[in-house]
Amino acid sequence: AARRTLEDRVQQRTTALEHAQDTLLRAERMNTVALMGAGLAHDLNNLLCAVKSSADLALLNLEDGVAPGEKELNRIAQAADRAALLTRRLMGFARREGEELSSMDLGREVRGMEVTLRFLLPRSVELHIDAPEREAIVVQSSRLRLEQMLVNLVANAVDAMPGGGKLSIRVARSGPEGDQAMIEVTDSGVGMTEEVLARIFDPFFTTKAPGKGTGLGLPSLKAMVEEGDGRLEVVSELGRGTRFRILIPSLPEAAISPR
């Protein structure tokens, strides 16, 4: 009876810890959505300015007895389409709770995330994505998981470049036999000291001001990478930027799942 009681208590404690971890990861996800929302608001404001200027020009033409030109109307339609695309991407990222893993072309998926990643970037940060277009680098993952990984690293890189800089995302094969897929994220930011670098994967450890970070982003990133039988490498030097590498197993090109 004592053993059963102890087992029940251990199970209850384990369930409570799993629930707490899930809650914290959801909180980190919502923090990411908030960051993306700030970038979205900036982009939407630019699109609304384009719509308004085109509409004003069309009204002026009407006052002069000239029908609205095709160019102005197309500009309004294109801006509206882009605004709808941006909001759909953000809403989709916020709503998805999970996705089944499938075989996918890593380069194509990363290129397709450029619009989403730019939500996070101020004008002072230059983004460059280098991902192969002709060669497929196939991995077992999901778009949601890849987005979470990259959004996490990009958001951290932006924080490390308060005055602006360059951010590079590279997709390539790795390993002695090319049996690994690599996502490399490099920034030209402030870098980290050896003391900070040694603690970045500790839960709740953060160098950000109170209310600016949860300290769960990198630990959750590391957990996701290792869950997929991969590993996470980081190199940083104070004043010379930081480079993260996500290394995950690659699959034969023929293994790509049909869309």
N, C-alpha and C positions, 0 to 999 in steps of 0.2 A: 504493500500500500504506500509506504514511504517512497519507494522507487517510482511508482506511478505518479505520485504527487509531484516529485521532483521533475520527472519528465514533462508533466503538464506545464509546470512553471517555466521550464526551459523553452518549451514550444511557444508559450505565450510571450515570453521575452523575445524570442527570435522573430515572431510575427510582428511584435511592436517595433523592433528595430528595423525590419524590412519596410514597414509602413512609414516609419520616420525617414528612412533613406529615400523612399519613393516621393515623399512630400518635399524633401529638400531638392531632389532632382527636378521636380515640377517647378519649384520656385526658381531654380536656375534657368529653366527653360523660359519662364515668363519674363525673367530679367533680360534674356536674349531677345524676346519678342518686343520688349519695351525699347531696346536699343535699335532694333530694326524699324520700329514705328517712328522713331525720331528721324531717321533717314528718309523714311517714306513721306513724312510730312513735308520735308524740305523738297523732295522731288515733286510731290503733288502741287506744292505752291508754284514751282516753276512751270508745271504743265498748265495750271489754271491761268497763269500770266500769259502763256502762249494762246490759250483759248480766248481770253478776254481781248487781247490785242487784235487777233484775227476777227473776232466778232465786231469790235469797234470799227475796224477798217471796212467790214462789210456794211455796217450801218452808215458810215460816211458815203460809201458808194451809192447806197439806196437814196440818201438825201440828194445826191447829184443826179438821180435818175438812172444809175447804172446798177445792173443786177450784180449780186455777189459773185465774185470770181471763183472759178474752180479751185484755184490755188489756196484761197483763204478757207474755203469749206473743207478741202482735204486736210489742211493744217489742223483745223478744229477736230475733224474725225480722227486723225492720227494721235493727237494729244489725248483725246478721250479714250481711245483704245489702249494707249500706253498706261494711262491712269488706272484703267480697269485691270490690266495685267499686273501692275504693281500691287494693288489691293488684294487681288486673288492670291498672289504669291504669299503675302504676309498672312492672310487668313488661313491659307492651307498649312503654312508652317505652324501657326498657333493651334490649329484644331487637331492635327494628326497626333495620335497617341502611340501609334506603333505601326510598323509595316513588316510584312513578311520579307525575309531576305531573298534576293534573287541574284543571278549572274548578270553583271552589267559592265559596260565599257567605262572605265574610270575617267578617261580623258574626256569623253563626251559628256558625262555627268557633271564634271567640274566646270567645263566650258558653259554648260547650261545654267550654272548657278551664278554666273557673273552679275546678272541683274540683282539677284538677292543680296549678294555680298556688297554691292555698291551702296545698299541702304546704310551700311555701317560707316562709310568713308566720307570724311570731310573733303572739301575741294583741295586741301593742302596735301592730301595723300594720293600718290600716283600708283595705280594698280596695274600689274602686268601678269597675265596668265599664260603659261607655256604648257600646253597639253597636246599630245600628238593627235592628229586628225586622221591619218591614214592607217596607223598601226593601232589595233585595239588592245588595250591592257585590261584584261577581264578580272573582276574580283567578285566575291560573294558578299553583298552588302545590301543596303537600301538607300534610297535618296534621302530619306529622313535622317539616317545615321550620318551620312556624308555631310549633309547640311549642318547638322549639329557640330560636327567636328570642325568644319571650316569656319562657321560663324564664330565659334569659340575662339579659335586662333586669330581670326581677323580682328575681332573685337579687342583682344589683348594687344595685338600689334598696334592698333589705332591708339590705345591708351599709352603705349610706349613711344609714340611719336607726337607729342603735344604740339610741336611746331611744324608738323608735316614731315613728309619723307617718301620713301619708296617701299612698296609692298609687292613681293613677288610670290606667285603660287606656281609651282612646277610639278608636273606629273610625269613619271618616267619609270622604267624598269630598274630593278635593283637586285642585289644578291650576286654571288659568283656565277650562277647559272641563269640569271634573269628570271628567277622563279618568285620574285617578290615585286609588288607594286608599291611605288613610293609617292606620297604627297609631301612636298617640301614647301614650307611657308617661311619666308625670310623677310625681316623688316630692317630698316636702317635706324631704329630707335635708340633709346638710351641704354639698352642692355641691362644685364643683371650682375650683381656681385656674386661671388662664389657662395656666400652665406644664403642669399636669397634663392639662388639656383638649387641649392640642396633641399629647399623646403617647398618648392612650388607645387608639389603633388600632395602635400599634407592637407587634409580636409580643413576648411575654414581659415587657412593661412592666406593672407592677402596683404599687399603693400598699398592698396587703394585706400582713399579716405573713407570714413564711416558712411554707410549708405550708398557707396559707389561699387561695391563688389561683395560677393558672398563667400569667396574662397572655395567654391565648389566646381568652378568651371574646368580647371585643369585636372583635378582628381576624377571628375566624371568622364572627361575626354580619355584619360588613361584607361579607365575601366572599360569604356566602349572599345578601344583599340585592342586591349588584351582579350576581351570577350570574343573578338573575331580572330584569335590566334595571331595577333600582330604585336608590334612593340612601338614605343614612342621614344624618340631620341631628341635631345635638345642641346644646343650649343649656344652660349651667350657670353659676351664680354662687355664689361661696362664701357659705355661710350661708343660701342661698335656694333650694336644691334643684336638680334636673336634669330636663330634658325631652328625651327621644329621640323622633324621628319616623322611621318606616319608610315610605317612599313607593315604591309599586310600581304598574305599569300595571294598569288595570282593563279588564274586558271587558263586552260587552253581557250583560244579564241572561239572555237566551235561551241563553247559552253554558254554563250550569251543567251539569256532567256528572251523569248519572244515578247514584244511589247503589245 
